[in-house]
Structure formats: structure tokens, C-alpha cells
Amino acid sequence: MCKAIVTLPALQTVPGLTAGMIEVMNITGKLIVQNEDEYVEAVFDLVKNEQYRKRIEREICQNHDLLYNQKQVVDEWELVFERVLKNLNI
């Protein structure tokens, strides 16, 4: 599914991953925001402007392959899982 998601990385942790994905896919819409006011505005734009939302979702569908087969991404996930296992003492 290729759905537009607005993310505010400064206030949350997992959205940092989403922001990275948006950047890798070169999505042109305003999906990464810096504060709560921008968040509300970006969500409002997606909800109220169907043509804009569909364009963003098309970009996501067309570019999602950019997320795969990237050594840097695989290396970063490896570090994440190593930290998790270390914190679990496994």
C-alpha cells in the first residue's frame, strides 16, 4: 500500500525511520515537518486535497523500490538489531 504519512521526527522516535524512507524515495510533498503547526497543516493538506494526496501516493508507489537493496540500509538495520539484542542480554 502506498499511503502518504506525515511525520514529526523531533517529537517521536519511530517517525525518524519514516522520515529517512521519505527522503530516500525523494518524495516531493511536505511529509516531514518540524513542529506541531506544520504537522496539522500537512495532514490537513493530505485530507482536503485529494489530487495532492494521490500525487504523493503515486510517487511513493513509483519510488518504493529505492528502499531495497541498499547496503547502507542493511548495515543500519544490522546495528539496530545488534543494539536490541545487547539490551536484551541475548
TORDO-804063 format. One record per atom (N, C-alpha, C): residue number from 1; x, y, z. Coordinates in steps of 0.1 Angstrom, whole numbers, plus 5000, padded with zeros to 4 digits. Atoms other than C-alpha are relative to their C-alpha. Example, Ala and Ser with C-alpha at 12.3 -4.5 7.8 and 13.67 -1.06 7.14 Angstrom:
<rs>
<r><nr>1</nr><u>5009</u><v>4988</v><w>5000</w></r>
<r><nr>1</nr><u>5123</u><v>4955</v><w>5078</w></r>
<r><nr>1</nr><u>5009</u><v>5012</v><w>5000</w></r>
<r><nr>2</nr><u>4991</u><v>4989</v><w>5000</w></r>
<r><nr>2</nr><u>5137</u><v>4989</v><w>5071</w></r>
<r><nr>2</nr><u>4992</u><v>5011</v><w>5008</w></r>
</rs>
This chain:
<rs>
<r><nr>1</nr><u>5008</u><v>4988</v><w>5000</w></r>
<r><nr>1</nr><u>5000</u><v>5000</v><w>5000</w></r>
<r><nr>1</nr><u>5009</u><v>5012</v><w>5000</w></r>
<r><nr>2</nr><u>4992</u><v>4988</v><w>5001</w></r>
<r><nr>2</nr><u>5014</u><v>5034</v><w>4991</w></r>
<r><nr>2</nr><u>4992</u><v>5012</v><w>5005</w></r>
<r><nr>3</nr><u>5008</u><v>4989</v><w>4993</w></r>
<r><nr>3</nr><u>4999</u><v>5058</v><w>5016</w></r>
<r><nr>3</nr><u>5009</u><v>5011</v><w>5005</w></r>
<r><nr>4</nr><u>4992</u><v>4989</v><w>4995</w></r>
<r><nr>4</nr><u>5012</u><v>5092</v><w>5025</w></r>
<r><nr>4</nr><u>4999</u><v>5001</v><w>5015</w></r>
<r><nr>5</nr><u>4999</u><v>4999</v><w>4986</w></r>
<r><nr>5</nr><u>5023</u><v>5096</v><w>5061</w></r>
<r><nr>5</nr><u>5007</u><v>5013</v><w>5004</w></r>
<r><nr>6</nr><u>4993</u><v>4988</v><w>4995</w></r>
<r><nr>6</nr><u>5032</u><v>5129</v><w>5078</w></r>
<r><nr>6</nr><u>5007</u><v>4996</v><w>5013</w></r>
<r><nr>7</nr><u>4992</u><v>5003</v><w>4989</w></r>
<r><nr>7</nr><u>5060</u><v>5126</v><w>5103</w></r>
<r><nr>7</nr><u>5006</u><v>5012</v><w>5007</w></r>
<r><nr>8</nr><u>4994</u><v>4990</v><w>4992</w></r>
<r><nr>8</nr><u>5073</u><v>5148</v><w>5131</w></r>
<r><nr>8</nr><u>5011</u><v>4994</v><w>5008</w></r>
<r><nr>9</nr><u>4990</u><v>5008</v><w>4993</w></r>
<r><nr>9</nr><u>5106</u><v>5131</v><w>5140</w></r>
<r><nr>9</nr><u>5005</u><v>5006</v><w>5013</w></r>
<r><nr>10</nr><u>4996</u><v>4993</v><w>4988</w></r>
<r><nr>10</nr><u>5115</u><v>5157</v><w>5167</w></r>
<r><nr>10</nr><u>4992</u><v>4996</v><w>5012</w></r>
<r><nr>11</nr><u>5009</u><v>5004</v><w>4989</w></r>
<r><nr>11</nr><u>5086</u><v>5145</v><w>5189</w></r>
<r><nr>11</nr><u>4998</u><v>4985</v><w>5002</w></r>
<r><nr>12</nr><u>5003</u><v>5014</v><w>4999</w></r>
<r><nr>12</nr><u>5087</u><v>5108</v><w>5182</w></r>
<r><nr>12</nr><u>5013</u><v>4993</v><w>4995</w></r>
<r><nr>13</nr><u>4988</u><v>5007</v><w>5004</w></r>
<r><nr>13</nr><u>5114</u><v>5081</v><w>5177</w></r>
<r><nr>13</nr><u>4998</u><v>4992</v><w>4987</w></r>
<r><nr>14</nr><u>5002</u><v>5008</v><w>5012</w></r>
<r><nr>14</nr><u>5100</u><v>5057</v><w>5150</w></r>
<r><nr>14</nr><u>4998</u><v>5009</v><w>4988</w></r>
<r><nr>15</nr><u>5001</u><v>4992</v><w>5012</w></r>
<r><nr>15</nr><u>5090</u><v>5085</v><w>5127</w></r>
<r><nr>15</nr><u>5013</u><v>5005</v><w>4993</w></r>
<r><nr>16</nr><u>4987</u><v>4997</v><w>5006</w></r>
<r><nr>16</nr><u>5127</u><v>5092</v><w>5122</w></r>
<r><nr>16</nr><u>5003</u><v>4990</v><w>4989</w></r>
<r><nr>17</nr><u>4998</u><v>5011</v><w>5010</w></r>
<r><nr>17</nr><u>5128</u><v>5059</v><w>5103</w></r>
<r><nr>17</nr><u>4991</u><v>5004</v><w>4988</w></r>
<r><nr>18</nr><u>5010</u><v>4996</v><w>5010</w></r>
<r><nr>18</nr><u>5097</u><v>5071</v><w>5083</w></r>
<r><nr>18</nr><u>5006</u><v>5012</v><w>4992</w></r>
<r><nr>19</nr><u>4995</u><v>4988</v><w>5007</w></r>
<r><nr>19</nr><u>5114</u><v>5104</v><w>5075</w></r>
<r><nr>19</nr><u>5012</u><v>4996</v><w>4991</w></r>
<r><nr>20</nr><u>4989</u><v>5005</v><w>5008</w></r>
<r><nr>20</nr><u>5145</u><v>5086</v><w>5063</w></r>
<r><nr>20</nr><u>4995</u><v>4993</v><w>4987</w></r>
<r><nr>21</nr><u>5005</u><v>5006</v><w>5012</w></r>
<r><nr>21</nr><u>5124</u><v>5065</v><w>5039</w></r>
<r><nr>21</nr><u>4994</u><v>5010</v><w>4991</w></r>
<r><nr>22</nr><u>5006</u><v>4989</v><w>5009</w></r>
<r><nr>22</nr><u>5106</u><v>5096</v><w>5026</w></r>
<r><nr>22</nr><u>5011</u><v>5007</v><w>4992</w></r>
<r><nr>23</nr><u>4988</u><v>4993</v><w>5006</w></r>
<r><nr>23</nr><u>5140</u><v>5112</v><w>5019</w></r>
<r><nr>23</nr><u>5006</u><v>4991</v><w>4989</w></r>
<r><nr>24</nr><u>4994</u><v>5009</v><w>5010</w></r>
<r><nr>24</nr><u>5154</u><v>5081</v><w>5002</w></r>
<r><nr>24</nr><u>4992</u><v>4999</v><w>4987</w></r>
<r><nr>25</nr><u>5009</u><v>5001</v><w>5012</w></r>
<r><nr>25</nr><u>5123</u><v>5079</v><w>4979</w></r>
<r><nr>25</nr><u>4999</u><v>5013</v><w>4993</w></r>
<r><nr>26</nr><u>5001</u><v>4987</v><w>5006</w></r>
<r><nr>26</nr><u>5127</u><v>5116</v><w>4971</w></r>
<r><nr>26</nr><u>4986</u><v>5005</v><w>4998</w></r>
<r><nr>27</nr><u>5014</u><v>4996</v><w>5001</w></r>
<r><nr>27</nr><u>5090</u><v>5123</v><w>4978</w></r>
<r><nr>27</nr><u>5000</u><v>5015</v><w>5001</w></r>
<r><nr>28</nr><u>5000</u><v>4986</v><w>5001</w></r>
<r><nr>28</nr><u>5083</u><v>5159</v><w>4969</w></r>
<r><nr>28</nr><u>4990</u><v>5008</v><w>5009</w></r>
<r><nr>29</nr><u>5010</u><v>4994</v><w>4992</w></r>
<r><nr>29</nr><u>5054</u><v>5166</v><w>4992</w></r>
<r><nr>29</nr><u>5005</u><v>5004</v><w>5014</w></r>
<r><nr>30</nr><u>4997</u><v>4995</v><w>4986</w></r>
<r><nr>30</nr><u>5055</u><v>5182</v><w>5027</w></r>
<r><nr>30</nr><u>4996</u><v>4989</v><w>5010</w></r>
<r><nr>31</nr><u>5003</u><v>5011</v><w>4991</w></r>
<r><nr>31</nr><u>5056</u><v>5149</v><w>5047</w></r>
<r><nr>31</nr><u>5009</u><v>5000</v><w>5012</w></r>
<r><nr>32</nr><u>4991</u><v>4999</v><w>4988</w></r>
<r><nr>32</nr><u>5085</u><v>5157</v><w>5071</w></r>
<r><nr>32</nr><u>4998</u><v>5014</v><w>5005</w></r>
<r><nr>33</nr><u>5003</u><v>4987</v><w>4994</w></r>
<r><nr>33</nr><u>5076</u><v>5186</v><w>5094</w></r>
<r><nr>33</nr><u>5009</u><v>5002</v><w>5012</w></r>
<r><nr>34</nr><u>4991</u><v>4996</v><w>4989</w></r>
<r><nr>34</nr><u>5094</u><v>5204</v><w>5121</w></r>
<r><nr>34</nr><u>4993</u><v>5004</v><w>5013</w></r>
<r><nr>35</nr><u>5007</u><v>4996</v><w>4988</w></r>
<r><nr>35</nr><u>5067</u><v>5214</v><w>5146</w></r>
<r><nr>35</nr><u>4985</u><v>4996</v><w>4998</w></r>
<r><nr>36</nr><u>5014</u><v>5004</v><w>5000</w></r>
<r><nr>36</nr><u>5031</u><v>5207</v><w>5155</w></r>
<r><nr>36</nr><u>4991</u><v>5008</v><w>4991</w></r>
<r><nr>37</nr><u>5008</u><v>4992</v><w>5009</w></r>
<r><nr>37</nr><u>5017</u><v>5236</v><w>5135</w></r>
<r><nr>37</nr><u>5001</u><v>4994</v><w>4985</w></r>
<r><nr>38</nr><u>4997</u><v>5006</v><w>5014</w></r>
<r><nr>38</nr><u>5034</u><v>5222</v><w>5103</w></r>
<r><nr>38</nr><u>4993</u><v>4986</v><w>4999</w></r>
<r><nr>39</nr><u>5006</u><v>5014</v><w>5001</w></r>
<r><nr>39</nr><u>5021</u><v>5187</v><w>5112</w></r>
<r><nr>39</nr><u>4985</u><v>5001</v><w>4997</w></r>
<r><nr>40</nr><u>5014</u><v>4998</v><w>5002</w></r>
<r><nr>40</nr><u>4985</u><v>5199</v><w>5114</w></r>
<r><nr>40</nr><u>4997</u><v>5005</v><w>4986</w></r>
<r><nr>41</nr><u>5001</u><v>4995</v><w>5014</w></r>
<r><nr>41</nr><u>4989</u><v>5218</v><w>5081</w></r>
<r><nr>41</nr><u>5002</u><v>4990</v><w>4990</w></r>
<r><nr>42</nr><u>4996</u><v>5010</v><w>5010</w></r>
<r><nr>42</nr><u>5005</u><v>5189</v><w>5063</w></r>
<r><nr>42</nr><u>4989</u><v>4989</v><w>5000</w></r>
<r><nr>43</nr><u>5011</u><v>5010</v><w>4999</w></r>
<r><nr>43</nr><u>4978</u><v>5164</v><w>5075</w></r>
<r><nr>43</nr><u>4987</u><v>5006</v><w>4993</w></r>
<r><nr>44</nr><u>5011</u><v>4994</v><w>5006</w></r>
<r><nr>44</nr><u>4951</u><v>5189</v><w>5065</w></r>
<r><nr>44</nr><u>5001</u><v>5000</v><w>4985</w></r>
<r><nr>45</nr><u>4998</u><v>5000</v><w>5015</w></r>
<r><nr>45</nr><u>4966</u><v>5193</v><w>5030</w></r>
<r><nr>45</nr><u>4997</u><v>4986</v><w>4994</w></r>
<r><nr>46</nr><u>5002</u><v>5013</v><w>5005</w></r>
<r><nr>46</nr><u>4966</u><v>5155</v><w>5026</w></r>
<r><nr>46</nr><u>4985</u><v>4996</v><w>5000</w></r>
<r><nr>47</nr><u>5014</u><v>5004</v><w>4998</w></r>
<r><nr>47</nr><u>4930</u><v>5151</v><w>5038</w></r>
<r><nr>47</nr><u>4991</u><v>5008</v><w>4990</w></r>
<r><nr>48</nr><u>5009</u><v>4991</v><w>5008</w></r>
<r><nr>48</nr><u>4915</u><v>5181</v><w>5019</w></r>
<r><nr>48</nr><u>5003</u><v>5000</v><w>4985</w></r>
<r><nr>49</nr><u>4996</u><v>4998</v><w>5014</w></r>
<r><nr>49</nr><u>4934</u><v>5180</v><w>4987</w></r>
<r><nr>49</nr><u>5003</u><v>4986</v><w>4994</w></r>
<r><nr>50</nr><u>5000</u><v>5014</v><w>5005</w></r>
<r><nr>50</nr><u>4927</u><v>5146</v><w>4970</w></r>
<r><nr>50</nr><u>5011</u><v>4999</v><w>4989</w></r>
<r><nr>51</nr><u>4990</u><v>5001</v><w>5011</w></r>
<r><nr>51</nr><u>4948</u><v>5154</v><w>4939</w></r>
<r><nr>51</nr><u>5014</u><v>5000</v><w>5005</w></r>
<r><nr>52</nr><u>4987</u><v>5000</v><w>4994</w></r>
<r><nr>52</nr><u>4978</u><v>5163</v><w>4960</w></r>
<r><nr>52</nr><u>5004</u><v>4987</v><w>5007</w></r>
<r><nr>53</nr><u>4998</u><v>5012</v><w>4993</w></r>
<r><nr>53</nr><u>4974</u><v>5132</v><w>4982</w></r>
<r><nr>53</nr><u>5003</u><v>4988</v><w>4990</w></r>
<r><nr>54</nr><u>4998</u><v>5011</v><w>5010</w></r>
<r><nr>54</nr><u>4971</u><v>5109</v><w>4951</w></r>
<r><nr>54</nr><u>5014</u><v>5002</v><w>4993</w></r>
<r><nr>55</nr><u>4987</u><v>4998</v><w>5007</w></r>
<r><nr>55</nr><u>5002</u><v>5125</v><w>4935</w></r>
<r><nr>55</nr><u>5011</u><v>4995</v><w>5010</w></r>
<r><nr>56</nr><u>4990</u><v>5005</v><w>4991</w></r>
<r><nr>56</nr><u>5022</u><v>5118</v><w>4967</w></r>
<r><nr>56</nr><u>5000</u><v>4985</v><w>5001</w></r>
<r><nr>57</nr><u>5001</u><v>5014</v><w>4999</w></r>
<r><nr>57</nr><u>5009</u><v>5083</v><w>4969</w></r>
<r><nr>57</nr><u>5006</u><v>4993</v><w>4987</w></r>
<r><nr>58</nr><u>4995</u><v>5005</v><w>5013</w></r>
<r><nr>58</nr><u>5018</u><v>5077</v><w>4932</w></r>
<r><nr>58</nr><u>5016</u><v>5001</v><w>5001</w></r>
<r><nr>59</nr><u>4985</u><v>5000</v><w>4998</w></r>
<r><nr>59</nr><u>5054</u><v>5089</v><w>4940</w></r>
<r><nr>59</nr><u>5005</u><v>4989</v><w>5009</w></r>
<r><nr>60</nr><u>4996</u><v>5011</v><w>4991</w></r>
<r><nr>60</nr><u>5056</u><v>5065</v><w>4969</w></r>
<r><nr>60</nr><u>5000</u><v>4987</v><w>4993</w></r>
<r><nr>61</nr><u>5001</u><v>5013</v><w>5007</w></r>
<r><nr>61</nr><u>5044</u><v>5036</v><w>4947</w></r>
<r><nr>61</nr><u>5011</u><v>4999</v><w>4989</w></r>
<r><nr>62</nr><u>4989</u><v>5000</v><w>5011</w></r>
<r><nr>62</nr><u>5069</u><v>5046</v><w>4919</w></r>
<r><nr>62</nr><u>5014</u><v>4999</v><w>5006</w></r>
<r><nr>63</nr><u>4987</u><v>4999</v><w>4995</w></r>
<r><nr>63</nr><u>5098</u><v>5051</v><w>4942</w></r>
<r><nr>63</nr><u>5004</u><v>4990</v><w>5012</w></r>
<r><nr>64</nr><u>4998</u><v>5009</v><w>4988</w></r>
<r><nr>64</nr><u>5094</u><v>5024</v><w>4970</w></r>
<r><nr>64</nr><u>5012</u><v>4990</v><w>4997</w></r>
<r><nr>65</nr><u>4989</u><v>5009</v><w>5003</w></r>
<r><nr>65</nr><u>5120</u><v>5002</v><w>4952</w></r>
<r><nr>65</nr><u>5013</u><v>5006</v><w>5005</w></r>
<r><nr>66</nr><u>4988</u><v>4994</v><w>4996</w></r>
<r><nr>66</nr><u>5146</u><v>5027</v><w>4962</w></r>
<r><nr>66</nr><u>5004</u><v>4997</v><w>5015</w></r>
<r><nr>67</nr><u>4998</u><v>5003</v><w>4986</w></r>
<r><nr>67</nr><u>5142</u><v>5015</v><w>4998</w></r>
<r><nr>67</nr><u>5008</u><v>4986</v><w>5001</w></r>
<r><nr>68</nr><u>4995</u><v>5013</v><w>5000</w></r>
<r><nr>68</nr><u>5155</u><v>4980</v><w>4989</w></r>
<r><nr>68</nr><u>5014</u><v>4999</v><w>4993</w></r>
<r><nr>69</nr><u>4987</u><v>5002</v><w>5006</w></r>
<r><nr>69</nr><u>5189</u><v>4966</v><w>4980</w></r>
<r><nr>69</nr><u>5010</u><v>5011</v><w>5002</w></r>
<r><nr>70</nr><u>4991</u><v>4989</v><w>4997</w></r>
<r><nr>70</nr><u>5208</u><v>4994</v><w>4997</w></r>
<r><nr>70</nr><u>5009</u><v>4995</v><w>5011</w></r>
<r><nr>71</nr><u>4991</u><v>5005</v><w>4990</w></r>
<r><nr>71</nr><u>5238</u><v>4983</v><w>5016</w></r>
<r><nr>71</nr><u>5000</u><v>5008</v><w>5013</w></r>
<r><nr>72</nr><u>5000</u><v>4991</v><w>4989</w></r>
<r><nr>72</nr><u>5237</u><v>5013</v><w>5039</w></r>
<r><nr>72</nr><u>4988</u><v>4997</v><w>5009</w></r>
<r><nr>73</nr><u>5012</u><v>5003</v><w>4993</w></r>
<r><nr>73</nr><u>5201</u><v>5005</v><w>5049</w></r>
<r><nr>73</nr><u>5002</u><v>4987</v><w>5008</w></r>
<r><nr>74</nr><u>4998</u><v>5013</v><w>4994</w></r>
<r><nr>74</nr><u>5210</u><v>4969</v><w>5056</w></r>
<r><nr>74</nr><u>5010</u><v>5001</v><w>5012</w></r>
<r><nr>75</nr><u>4991</u><v>4998</v><w>4989</w></r>
<r><nr>75</nr><u>5240</u><v>4979</v><w>5077</w></r>
<r><nr>75</nr><u>4994</u><v>5007</v><w>5012</w></r>
<r><nr>76</nr><u>5007</u><v>4993</v><w>4989</w></r>
<r><nr>76</nr><u>5219</u><v>5003</v><w>5097</w></r>
<r><nr>76</nr><u>4990</u><v>4991</v><w>5008</w></r>
<r><nr>77</nr><u>5009</u><v>5009</v><w>4994</w></r>
<r><nr>77</nr><u>5193</u><v>4977</v><w>5104</w></r>
<r><nr>77</nr><u>5008</u><v>4990</v><w>5008</w></r>
<r><nr>78</nr><u>4992</u><v>5009</v><w>4992</w></r>
<r><nr>78</nr><u>5220</u><v>4953</v><w>5115</w></r>
<r><nr>78</nr><u>5005</u><v>5006</v><w>5013</w></r>
<r><nr>79</nr><u>4997</u><v>4993</v><w>4988</w></r>
<r><nr>79</nr><u>5232</u><v>4979</v><w>5140</w></r>
<r><nr>79</nr><u>4989</u><v>5001</v><w>5010</w></r>
<r><nr>80</nr><u>5012</u><v>4999</v><w>4992</w></r>
<r><nr>80</nr><u>5197</u><v>4984</v><w>5153</w></r>
<r><nr>80</nr><u>4997</u><v>4986</v><w>5007</w></r>
<r><nr>81</nr><u>5003</u><v>5013</v><w>4994</w></r>
<r><nr>81</nr><u>5192</u><v>4946</v><w>5159</w></r>
<r><nr>81</nr><u>5011</u><v>4996</v><w>5009</w></r>
<r><nr>82</nr><u>4989</u><v>5003</v><w>4990</w></r>
<r><nr>82</nr><u>5226</u><v>4943</v><w>5175</w></r>
<r><nr>82</nr><u>4998</u><v>5007</v><w>5013</w></r>
<r><nr>83</nr><u>5003</u><v>4993</v><w>4987</w></r>
<r><nr>83</nr><u>5217</u><v>4970</v><w>5200</w></r>
<r><nr>83</nr><u>4988</u><v>4994</v><w>5008</w></r>
<r><nr>84</nr><u>5012</u><v>5006</v><w>4993</w></r>
<r><nr>84</nr><u>5183</u><v>4954</v><w>5207</w></r>
<r><nr>84</nr><u>5004</u><v>4988</v><w>5007</w></r>
<r><nr>85</nr><u>4996</u><v>5013</v><w>4994</w></r>
<r><nr>85</nr><u>5199</u><v>4920</v><w>5213</w></r>
<r><nr>85</nr><u>5009</u><v>5003</v><w>5012</w></r>
<r><nr>86</nr><u>4991</u><v>4997</v><w>4989</w></r>
<r><nr>86</nr><u>5226</u><v>4936</v><w>5235</w></r>
<r><nr>86</nr><u>4992</u><v>5005</v><w>5012</w></r>
<r><nr>87</nr><u>5008</u><v>4996</v><w>4989</w></r>
<r><nr>87</nr><u>5200</u><v>4954</v><w>5256</w></r>
<r><nr>87</nr><u>4991</u><v>4990</v><w>5006</w></r>
<r><nr>88</nr><u>5008</u><v>5011</v><w>4995</w></r>
<r><nr>88</nr><u>5180</u><v>4922</v><w>5260</w></r>
<r><nr>88</nr><u>5010</u><v>4989</v><w>5006</w></r>
<r><nr>89</nr><u>4990</u><v>5010</v><w>4995</w></r>
<r><nr>89</nr><u>5213</u><v>4904</v><w>5270</w></r>
<r><nr>89</nr><u>4999</u><v>4987</v><w>4994</w></r>
<r><nr>90</nr><u>5001</u><v>5012</v><w>5007</w></r>
<r><nr>90</nr><u>5208</u><v>4878</v><w>5244</w></r>
<r><nr>90</nr><u>5013</u><v>4997</v><w>4993</w></r>
</rs>
